[in-house]
Amino acid sequence: MKVPYISKILATCLLLAVPCLSMAAWNINFQPGNTLLADDIQQLHLIVMIVCVVIFVGVFGFMFYAIFKHRKSVGHKASNFHENTTVEIIWTVIPFFILAGLAWPATETLLAMRDTSSPDMTIKATGYQWMWGYEYLDEGIQFYSALSTPQGQIDGTEPKTENYLLEVDNPVVVPVGKRIRVLTTASDVLHAWYVPALAVKQDAVPGFIRDTWFKAEETGVFRGQCAELCGKQHGFMPIVVHVVSQEDYDAWVAEQKQKISGKELGAPIKLVADSQ
């Protein structure tokens, strides 16, 4: 007995839906932002997505309607036609105005992302295989930040924690409400300094200095990763930023300077062992 056509469609949809049940979360948007720039980026993303959905529904809806209503089985015959100047003008002018409308908010956001003027403090982030080195140019503080996830979790012999591969021994500490300029470079290969919640993503190129900035609006811990494929341990190069109050930041700076004066270099540089 042949399976009805509708039953085949339902069975196919069910097979496609089953893998979705194993998803840990149904998040469909960016991470919640902690900067005004991150909010602007999310709004721009939403506007562009709405425009794309409207165009998609309109174009494919009309196409499927035309195919269904003018199919051969109900007696329609294919027409022969050539150029139509009016139609060509319409499908050229409408996309032009759509792109022009999107260009305005996109340009404003892009210019804001690139404006690194008048920072309250400057941090230099240097990418290494596979860790980050930080220099607080205004404070004279310098340290390395390496992955601190236990090797047992990486090997699979220990249960993985919430921040698996997203934890470091020495996080970046910055005060809330301050404009932070980040200079990025690298000592070996291409890296990228990327913290989604702070709307920061900048390549770190050997021999060049690139810059970006952020201004956190709330205290908290924000995590990111190197976003440039930089070798076999690329996934073991997280970034952790602690945004604290000005008082806590001043106390942290005093502690770091005390370590420097006492020649306490902090934790030794660590590299994740190759688990292959």
N, C-alpha and C positions, 0 to 999 in steps of 0.2 A: 504494500500500500504506500502510495506517495505521501510524503509529508506536505501539508498545506504550505503555501508560500509564506503566509503570515507567521506560521510556526517557526519557519527557518529564520525569519527576521528576529523574532523574539528570542530564539535560542542564541543567535549571534550576539545580540545586545547583552544577554545574560553572561555570556562568556567574556565579553569585554568589560563588564561591570565587576565581575568577581575579583580581579586583581586590585581594584580600587579599594576594596574592603580592608586590605592590609596596610593602607596608608596610615601613618602615625598622626597626621594632621591634615586638615582640609584648607590650610591657609592659601589664599589666592592673591595676596598682596605683598608688598614689601614689608620688611621689618618695621615696627613702629619707630618713627624718627625721633631724635632728641635734639634736632637743630631746626631752625626756621627754614634753612635751605632744603633739608630733607622733606619738610612739609611741602615746599614748593615743587620739588621733584615728584612727589606722590600725586599732587594735584595735576601736574602736567601729564603724568602717566595716565591718570584717570580720564582726562580730556581726550587724549589721543586714542585711548582704548574705546571710549564711547563713539568717537568719530569712525573708528575702524569697524566697530560692530554695526553701526547704522549703515555704512557702505556695504558691508558683507551681507546683511539681511536684505537690503534693497536690491543689490545686483543679483544675488543668487535666488532671492524670492521671485524676482521678475523672470529670471532665466527658467526656473522650474515651472512657473506658471505658463510661460510661453510654450515650453516643451509639452506640458500636460494638455493644455487646451488646444494645441495645434498639431497634435500627433496624427500620424497617418491612419490609425485605426478608426478614427471618427470622421474620416473623409477629407482631411485637409491635404493639399498638395504643396510641395515646396515651390517657393517663388524664386525667380532669378532677378537679382538687382545688383547694381554696382554702386559707385560712390554716391554719398549723400552729403552735400556740403553742410547742410544745417546740422545734421547729427554729428559730423566731425567737429564742427565749431563748439557744439554743446559739450561733447565729452573732452574737449581741450580746455574750455573756459572754466567749467565747474571744478575739476581737479586743481586748476591754478588758484582759484579763490580759496579752496580748502587748505592747500599748502601755505598760501599767504597768511591765512588766519592762524594756522598752527605755528608759523614762523615767529610771530610776535612773542608769545609767552616762552617759546623754546629759546629764543635769543636772549631774553631777559634772564632766564634761569642760567643759561650757559655763561653769560657775562658775570653773573653773581658768583658762580663757581670759580671763575678764573681771577676774581678780584682778591688778591692776597695783600692788599695795602693796609697800613696802620695796624699791625698785629700787636697784641698785648705781650706776647712771648713767642719765641721761635724754637722749634725742636727739629733737629736733623735726624732723619731715620735712614740708616744704611742697611741694605740687604746683604746678607751673607748666605752661603750654602751651609746650614739652613737655619738661620736665626736672624734676629734684628739687633742692630746696635743703635743706641740713642744718645744724642748729645743735646743737653739743654744749654743753648748758646748764651742765654742771659744769666744762667746760674752757675755755669762751670761744672755741671753734673754730667757724668758719662757712665753708661752701663750697657751690658748685653741682656737680651731678653730671649730665652730659649724655651722650647716646649718642656712642660713639667709633667705631662701625663706619664704615669708609671709604665715601664716596659711590659709588665704583665698584662695590662689592658691592651696594649698594642699587639702582643703575641696571642691574645685570646685566652690566657690562663687565669685572668681575673675579670670580674664583672665590670663593664664599662659604666662610668659615671655620667652625670648630666652634661658636663663640659668636656667630654672626651675629645682630645686633640684641639681643644680651644682654651687651654690653660697654660700659663707661663710662670717662670720663676720670678721675673722682675717686670711687672706691668708698667705701662706709661701712666703717670699721674699728672692730672691737669686740674686747675681750678674751674669751677662752674661759672658761666657767664663771661668768660674771657675769650677773646679772639685769638686762636692758636694757629700760628703758621707752621706748616710742616714742610721741611725741605727733604726731598727723597733722592737717594743715589744708591749705587750698588758697588760692591768690590769685585764681583766676578761675572755674574750673568744677569739677565733681566729679572727683576722682581717687581712686585706691585703692592703698595700699602693700601689696604682696603678694609674699611670699617663701615658697613652698610648703615647702621643707625645714625652715624655722624655724617652721612652723605659725603664720604671721603673715599676717593679711589684715584691713585696716582702711580704711574709707572716709576720704578727706580732703575735708572739706566747707568751702567758703568761709565765713568768719565763725564757725566752730566749731572747738573743739579736741576731737579724739577720742584715745583712747589704747589701746595694746596693749603686749605685752611678749614677750620670748623669752629663753631661756638656752641658748646653744649648748653642747653637750657635747664637741665635737671641733673642732679647727682645720680650716680649709678655706675655699673660695670658694663662695658660695651665691648663686644668681641668681633674680631674679623680674622682674615687670613691673607696670605700672599695670593694675589689673583693672577699671577703670571707663571706659566709652567717653567720652573727653574731647576728641574732635575728630579732624580728618583725619590727624594724626600720632600718634594714640594708640599705635600699634604701635612707635613710636620712643622709648619712655619706660621703659627698663629700670632695674632695681635690682640692684646688686651689693654683697654684704656679705662682707668679708674678716674671718674669725674667726681671731685670732692669739693667741699667748701674751701673758701680762701684760708680759713684758720687751719684746717687739716692739711692743706697744701703747704702752707708755711712750715708746719711742723715736720712734714715729710722732707722738705728741702733742707731744713736744719739737720735732720737725721742723716741725710745723704752726705751733706758737707762734713759732718762729724766722722762718718766712715772714711771719707777721702782724707781728712786730716790725720786719722788714725791708721791710714794705709790699709783699710779694710776694703778690699776690692769686691766683696760680695761673693756670691756663688760662682764657682768655676763655670766656664763655658761648657755646655753639654750638647752633644749631638746624639740624635736617636740612632740606635744601632740598626743596621740593615736587617730587617726581619725576613728577607727572602732566603 
